[in-house]
C-alpha cells in the first residue's frame, strides 16, 4: 500500500499516531474482506463488494494524505 515508504517510516506512523493506526487497521480489514469476497470465501453481492472497494480506496487516500502531512 505504501510501496514508496520504508517499513520503519510506516511503523513510526502507526505507533506515533492513533488516528493513522486506526485508519490503517480499517484499510487492512477492508482489504482482507474484499479479497475473501473476490476469492469466493465470503459470499458478497456485487453492490456490497463495490461499496467495500470504494471504502478501501477512500481509506488509502486518507492514509496517504495523513502520512504526507504528519511528522515521522
C-alpha positions, 0 to 999 in steps of 0.5 A: 500500500505504501510501496514508496515508504520504508517499513520503519517510516510506516511503523513510526506512523502507526505507533506515533499516531492513533488516528493513522493506526486506526485508519490503517487497521480499517484499510487492512480489514477492508482489504482482507474482506474484499479479497475473501469476497473476490476469492469466493470465501465470503459470499458478497453481492456485487453492490456490497463488494463495490461499496467495500472497494470504494471504502478501501480506496477512500481509506488509502487516500486518507492514509496517504494524505495523513502520512504526507502531512504528519511528522515521522 
